[in-house]
Amino acid sequence: MKLFPIRGGIHPQYRKELTGDCAIEALPLPNRLYIPLQQHIGVPAEVLVSEGDLVSKGQVIARRQGPVSVNQHAPTSGRVAAVTEIPAPHPSGLPQPTIVIEPDGADTWGTLAEPITDPFAVDAQTIEARVAECGIVGMGGAGFPSAVKLNLGIRHRIETLLINGAECEPYLTCDDRVMREHADEVIDGARIMAHALHAPKIVVAIEENKPQALAIMTAAAQAHTNMEVVAVPAKYPMGSERHLTLAITGRETPARKLTADLGVVVHNVATARAVHHAVRHGRPLVARVVTVSGQAMRTPKNVEAPIGATVSDLIAFCGGFAQRPERLVQGGPMMGALLPGTDVPVVKSTSGILALTAEEINDRPADPCVRCGSCVAICACGLVPVEIAAHVRHDDLEGAARLGLMDCVSCGSCSWVCPSHIPLVHYFNYAKGALNAQERERRKSERTKTLVEARAARVERIAAQRAANLARKPKAAVGAEEVGA
């Protein structure tokens, strides 16, 4: 397959050798599991259990609300210890509603959905409903409900299902290990999703720095003529949905559009495996593979952990810290989020837990911009980060938006390459959040105005109708009514 170049990009120290050869190990059940009601983009799930309830593994304990929401399931059997609030695995550390389960040690599955023995004989809606029922989200880090993406085949003509095995973030090897150890499950899940999307072609894109995964996935895909495994250059941010689509198809996703508008839907390899489990076995998403790495870790590993295990559980399983970490990150070092502590839970979108030393983060105070243009040269989105940042610093958010702020994918390449250590991506994330908040307030204000105008019109109609009714009545009857009043 001919590949197309993406603009910009960087080559950071990948450090994947820390865990690349570490086979996936299962985490022993912790004493408690903490399952947040929101582990996804969209509306939080509605809790269905109460303190003291006994639950089985795979039981729905929180029901999704609306189309952009996700069911939450019990990761094991046990007792509901509490429905409370605990800090979220987010830099804010703000509390969020969470179900706490004390495992009984039996790890007994409850009644699961009936396996779909021949997924290619059922319609797309059946597959979509099963994926929604099993609470599957994008496991590359975004956490978008996967059933919503599978629904894109109804509104768009999808030509290609693109399975993202690039895993371009440094340190992370969880997807690499999933492909090397569970290739058949990934391939089967991809074929099921392509069937649901009515996509005639499947492309599995893997960065060329994963030769074992490339060989194993290529062998597993050989039996399927509509599937191709492709090696893409090891270049960050190749794993971005838009940039991977560009590299494979040569087509650039327009601003404010979806890759589906180009006929491409992108899913992560771990998501494909989760779809296989959901459809073939009726199993919901109750565990995931997490890379625990960084030079502050004593024994970096790839760990399959139940959803709701705490970061401290995984760190202890990996032998604890070899030295005090300067920074704890959930996800990769480029786009991951700082963790507020180790008592927060692993959620469905947790791809990595990194304990980084001061040497690894190379953090220092920012110096004045020297106008070198490095950030412009490497921006994979073709933006001018230095100018956008200047507008943000002067609180000119609209000016930043005019320069393409909302097209930024927050990959962090500009911050990484900046010789003055200016945290450019932090400016952009702040500005995008502020603009999104303004847009929400504008929509709320418009909605309120619409409701007020509708009420005023309704009151006016009622008054006019009342006046018309009085005008139609005989004068004597009106007088009698007035006397009676």
C-alpha positions in Angstrom: 0.0 0.0 0.0 1.2 3.5 -0.9 1.6 5.7 2.2 1.2 9.5 2.3 3.4 11.8 4.3 2.1 13.8 7.2 3.5 17.2 7.9 5.6 18.0 10.9 5.9 15.5 13.7 8.7 14.6 16.1 10.9 11.7 17.1 11.0 11.7 21.0 12.8 9.1 23.0 10.3 6.3 22.8 11.6 4.2 25.8 9.3 1.3 24.8 12.2 -1.1 25.6 11.2 -0.8 29.3 8.1 -2.9 28.7 8.1 -4.0 25.1 9.2 -7.6 25.9 7.0 -7.8 29.1 4.1 -10.2 28.5 0.8 -9.2 29.9 0.3 -10.2 33.6 -3.0 -10.4 35.4 -3.3 -8.2 38.5 -4.6 -10.1 41.6 -7.9 -8.9 42.8 -7.5 -5.9 45.1 -9.4 -5.5 48.4 -11.7 -2.9 46.8 -12.6 -1.7 43.4 -13.8 1.9 42.6 -16.0 2.2 39.5 -16.8 5.8 38.5 -20.1 6.4 36.8 -18.4 8.4 34.1 -15.4 6.7 32.3 -16.2 8.1 28.9 -17.1 11.2 26.9 -20.8 12.0 27.4 -23.4 11.7 30.1 -22.6 9.8 33.3 -24.3 6.5 33.9 -27.2 6.2 36.4 -26.5 4.0 39.4 -28.6 0.9 39.8 -27.2 -0.6 43.0 -27.2 0.4 46.7 -24.8 -0.2 49.6 -25.0 -3.8 50.7 -26.1 -5.2 47.4 -24.5 -8.4 46.2 -23.3 -8.3 42.6 -21.9 -10.8 40.1 -19.0 -10.2 37.7 -20.3 -8.5 34.5 -23.6 -7.3 36.1 -24.8 -3.9 35.0 -24.4 -1.6 38.1 -24.9 1.7 36.3 -27.2 2.2 33.3 -26.2 4.5 30.4 -28.3 7.7 29.9 -28.9 8.7 26.4 -27.0 7.8 23.2 -23.7 9.2 24.3 -23.2 7.4 27.5 -21.9 4.0 28.7 -23.0 1.2 30.9 -20.8 0.3 33.9 -20.4 -3.3 35.0 -19.1 -5.0 38.1 -15.5 -6.1 37.4 -15.9 -9.0 39.8 -18.4 -10.6 42.2 -18.8 -9.2 45.7 -20.6 -6.7 47.8 -21.3 -3.0 47.1 -19.5 -1.3 50.0 -20.6 2.2 49.2 -22.0 4.6 46.5 -19.9 7.7 47.2 -17.6 10.2 45.7 -13.9 9.8 45.3 -11.2 11.8 43.4 -11.2 11.3 39.7 -8.1 10.2 37.7 -7.8 13.8 36.4 -5.4 16.6 37.2 -8.2 18.5 39.0 -8.6 15.6 41.5 -12.3 16.6 41.9 -14.5 14.0 43.4 -17.0 12.1 41.2 -19.8 9.6 41.9 -18.3 6.1 42.3 -19.5 2.6 43.2 -17.2 0.8 45.6 -17.2 -3.0 45.5 -15.5 -5.4 47.9 -14.6 -8.5 46.0 -15.7 -11.9 47.5 -12.7 -13.6 45.9 -14.8 -16.0 43.8 -14.8 -13.8 40.7 -18.1 -15.4 39.6 -19.6 -14.3 36.3 -23.3 -13.5 36.4 -25.8 -14.0 33.6 -24.2 -12.7 30.4 -25.8 -11.7 27.1 -26.3 -14.6 24.7 -23.2 -15.1 22.5 -23.8 -14.2 18.9 -22.3 -17.3 17.2 -22.4 -15.8 13.7 -22.0 -12.0 13.9 -22.0 -11.8 10.1 -25.5 -13.1 9.9 -27.0 -10.4 12.0 -27.7 -6.8 11.1 -25.6 -3.7 12.1 -28.1 -2.6 14.8 -27.7 -5.9 16.6 -23.9 -5.5 16.8 -24.2 -1.9 17.8 -26.7 -2.7 20.6 -24.4 -5.5 21.9 -21.4 -3.1 22.0 -23.5 -0.5 23.8 -24.9 -3.0 26.2 -21.3 -4.2 27.1 -20.1 -0.7 27.9 -17.2 -0.5 25.3 -15.4 2.8 24.7 -12.4 3.8 22.7 -9.5 2.4 24.6 -6.8 4.4 23.0 -7.4 7.1 25.6 -10.3 9.2 24.2 -13.0 7.1 25.9 -15.7 7.8 23.2 -18.6 5.3 23.3 -17.8 2.8 20.6 -21.4 2.0 19.7 -21.9 5.6 18.6 -19.0 5.2 16.1 -20.4 2.0 14.8 -23.6 3.9 14.1 -21.7 6.1 11.6 -22.3 3.5 8.9 -26.0 4.6 8.8 -25.2 8.3 8.2 -22.1 7.9 6.1 -20.8 5.6 3.3 -17.8 4.0 5.0 -15.2 2.7 2.7 -12.5 1.8 5.2 -12.3 0.6 8.8 -8.9 1.7 10.1 -7.6 -0.2 13.1 -5.2 2.0 15.0 -2.2 0.0 16.2 0.3 2.8 15.8 0.7 3.4 19.6 2.9 6.4 18.9 3.1 7.7 22.5 6.4 7.0 24.2 6.6 4.3 26.9 3.2 2.7 26.0 3.3 -0.9 24.8 -0.1 -2.2 26.0 -1.5 -2.2 22.4 1.7 -3.8 21.1 1.3 -6.7 23.6 -2.4 -7.1 22.8 -1.5 -7.5 19.1 1.3 -9.9 19.9 -0.7 -12.0 22.4 -4.3 -11.8 21.1 -4.0 -11.1 17.4 -6.9 -13.5 16.5 -9.2 -11.7 18.8 -8.2 -8.3 17.4 -8.7 -9.5 13.8 -12.1 -11.0 14.6 -13.3 -7.9 16.4 -12.2 -5.7 13.5 -14.1 -7.9 11.0 -17.2 -7.7 13.2 -17.0 -3.9 13.3 -16.4 -3.7 9.6 -19.6 -5.7 9.1 -21.5 -3.3 11.3 -20.2 -0.3 9.4 -20.8 -1.9 6.0 -17.1 -1.2 5.4 -15.7 -3.3 2.5 -12.0 -2.7 3.5 -10.1 -3.1 6.7 -6.6 -1.6 7.2 -4.6 -2.3 10.4 -1.9 0.4 10.8 1.1 -0.4 13.0 4.2 1.7 13.5 7.3 0.1 12.0 9.0 0.0 15.5 6.8 -3.0 16.4 8.2 -5.7 14.1 6.8 -8.6 16.1 3.3 -7.2 16.2 3.5 -6.5 12.5 4.5 -10.1 11.7 1.9 -11.7 14.0 -0.9 -9.5 12.8 0.0 -10.0 9.2 -0.1 -13.8 9.7 -3.4 -13.6 11.5 -5.0 -11.4 8.7 -3.8 -13.5 5.8 -7.0 -15.5 5.6 -9.1 -12.4 5.0 -8.8 -10.8 1.5 -10.4 -7.5 2.6 -7.9 -6.9 5.3 -4.4 -5.4 5.0 -1.8 -4.9 7.7 0.4 -1.8 7.0 3.6 -0.6 8.6 3.6 3.2 9.0 6.6 5.4 10.0 7.4 5.7 13.7 6.7 9.4 14.0 4.7 11.2 16.6 1.7 11.9 16.4 1.1 9.2 13.8 -1.5 7.6 16.1 -3.8 10.6 15.9 -7.0 9.6 14.2 -6.7 12.4 11.6 -3.1 11.9 10.8 -3.3 8.2 10.5 -6.2 8.6 8.1 -4.1 11.1 6.1 -1.1 8.6 6.0 -3.3 5.7 4.8 -5.7 7.5 2.4 -3.9 10.7 1.4 -7.0 12.7 2.4 -7.0 15.4 5.0 -9.9 15.7 7.3 -11.4 19.2 7.0 -11.7 21.4 10.1 -14.8 20.6 12.2 -15.4 17.4 10.2 -15.1 13.7 11.1 -12.9 11.1 9.3 -16.3 9.4 8.6 -16.9 12.3 6.2 -14.0 10.9 4.2 -15.4 7.4 4.4 -13.0 6.2 7.2 -13.8 5.1 10.8 -10.9 4.6 13.2 -10.9 2.2 16.1 -8.1 1.1 18.5 -6.8 -2.5 18.5 -7.8 -3.0 22.2 -11.3 -1.8 21.3 -11.5 -4.4 18.5 -10.5 -7.1 21.1 -13.3 -5.8 23.5 -15.8 -6.0 20.6 -14.8 -9.7 20.0 -15.4 -10.5 23.7 -18.7 -8.7 23.7 -20.1 -10.2 20.6 -18.7 -13.7 20.7 -18.9 -14.3 24.4 -21.4 -11.7 25.8 -18.7 -10.3 28.1 -18.8 -6.6 29.0 -15.7 -4.5 29.3 -14.5 -5.1 32.9 -10.7 -5.1 32.5 -8.0 -3.6 30.4 -4.3 -3.8 29.7 -2.3 -1.0 31.2 1.4 -0.2 30.7 3.1 0.7 34.0 6.4 2.2 33.2 8.9 5.0 33.7 12.4 5.0 35.2 11.0 5.6 38.7 9.2 2.2 38.6 11.1 -0.7 40.1 9.7 -3.3 37.7 7.8 -1.9 34.7 5.1 -4.2 33.4 2.1 -4.6 31.1 -0.8 -5.4 33.5 -4.3 -6.6 32.8 -6.2 -4.9 35.6 -9.9 -4.9 36.5 -11.6 -1.6 36.0 -11.6 0.1 39.4 -8.3 -1.1 40.7 -6.3 1.8 42.0 -3.1 3.2 40.6 -1.5 2.2 43.9 -2.6 -1.4 43.4 -0.8 -1.5 40.0 2.3 0.2 41.4 2.6 -2.3 44.3 2.2 -5.2 41.8 5.2 -3.7 39.9 7.4 -3.7 43.0 6.7 0.0 44.0 8.9 2.9 43.2 12.7 2.6 42.7 12.9 6.3 43.5 10.5 9.1 44.2 8.8 10.1 40.9 8.8 13.7 39.9 5.6 13.2 38.0 2.8 10.6 37.8 1.0 10.5 34.4 -2.1 8.6 33.2 -1.7 7.7 29.6 1.4 8.7 27.6 3.9 11.5 28.4 2.8 13.7 25.5 -1.0 13.7 25.8 -1.6 12.0 29.1 -3.0 13.7 32.2 -1.2 14.4 35.5 -2.5 12.2 38.3 -3.5 13.9 41.6 -2.3 10.8 43.5 -2.1 7.0 43.6 -5.6 6.4 45.2 -7.5 7.1 41.9 -8.9 4.2 39.9 -8.0 2.7 36.6 -10.8 3.4 34.1 -11.6 2.1 30.7 -9.5 4.7 29.0 -6.4 4.2 31.1 -3.7 3.0 28.7 -0.7 3.8 30.9 0.6 4.8 34.4 3.9 6.5 34.2 6.2 7.3 37.1 8.7 9.7 35.6 11.9 11.0 37.0 13.1 14.6 36.8 15.6 13.6 34.1 12.8 12.1 32.0 10.5 15.1 32.1 13.3 17.7 31.7 11.1 20.3 33.4 12.4 23.8 33.9 11.0 27.4 34.0 10.1 28.9 30.6 12.3 31.4 28.9 11.2 34.1 26.6 10.3 33.0 23.0 13.3 33.4 20.7 11.0 33.2 17.5 13.0 30.3 16.2 10.0 28.8 14.4 10.6 25.3 15.6 7.0 24.9 16.7 5.8 25.9 13.3 8.0 23.5 11.5 6.9 20.4 13.5 3.1 21.2 13.9 1.4 18.2 12.4 -1.8 20.3 11.9 -0.1 23.1 9.9 -0.7 25.8 12.6 1.5 28.6 13.9 1.6 27.8 17.6 3.8 30.8 18.6 1.2 33.2 17.2 -1.8 31.3 18.7 0.0 31.4 22.1 0.5 35.1 21.8 -3.2 35.7 21.4 -4.0 33.4 24.3 -1.6 35.2 26.6 -3.4 38.4 25.8 -6.8 36.9 26.4 -7.7 37.2 22.8 -9.4 33.9 22.5 -11.3 34.8 19.4 -8.1 35.8 17.7 -6.5 32.5 18.6 -9.6 30.7 17.2 -9.2 32.6 13.9 -5.7 31.2 13.7 -6.9 27.6 14.0 -6.9 27.0 17.7 -9.7 24.5 17.6 -7.9 22.5 14.9 -5.1 21.7 17.4 -5.1 18.1 18.5 -3.2 18.8 21.7 -0.4 16.4 20.7 2.2 18.5 22.6 4.8 18.4 19.9 5.3 22.1 20.0 5.9 22.1 23.7 8.4 19.2 23.3 10.5 21.0 20.6 10.4 24.5 22.1 14.0 25.5 23.2 12.5 28.0 25.6 10.4 25.3 27.3 7.2 27.3 26.8 4.2 25.1 27.7 2.4 25.9 24.5 0.0 23.1 24.6 -1.1 24.2 28.1 -2.1 27.6 26.6 -4.0 25.9 23.9 -5.9 23.5 26.2 -6.8 26.3 28.5 -8.1 28.4 25.6 -10.1 25.6 24.1 -11.7 24.9 27.4 -12.5 28.6 27.8 -14.0 28.8 24.3 -16.0 25.6 24.9 -17.4 27.0 28.1 -18.3 30.3 26.4 -20.1 28.3 23.7 -22.0 26.3 26.3 -23.1 29.5 28.0 -24.1 31.0 24.7 -26.3 27.9 23.9 -27.7 28.0 27.4 -28.6 31.7 27.0 -30.2 31.1 23.6 -32.2 28.2 25.0 -33.3 30.3 27.9 -34.3 33.1 25.5 -36.2 30.7 23.4 -38.1 29.3 26.4 -38.9 32.9 27.6 -40.2 33.9 24.2 -42.2 30.8 23.9 -43.8 31.3 27.3 -44.6 35.0 26.4 -46.2 33.9 23.2 -48.2 31.2 24.9 -49.4 33.7 27.6 -50.4 36.1 24.8 -52.3 33.4 22.9 -54.2 32.4 26.1 -55.1 36.0 26.8 -56.2 36.6 23.2 -58.3 33.4 23.2 -59.9 34.5 26.5 -60.7 37.9 25.2 -62.2 36.3 22.0 -64.3 34.0 24.1 -65.6 36.9 26.2 -66.4 38.9 23.0 -68.5 36.0 21.6 -70.7 35.7 24.7 -74.1 37.6 24.9 -73.8 40.9 26.9 -76.3 39.7 29.5 -74.4 36.5 30.2 -71.2 38.5 30.6 -73.0 40.9 33.0 -74.3 37.9 35.0 -70.8 36.5 35.2 -69.5 39.8 36.4 -72.2 40.0 39.1 -71.5 36.4 40.1 -67.8 37.2 40.4 
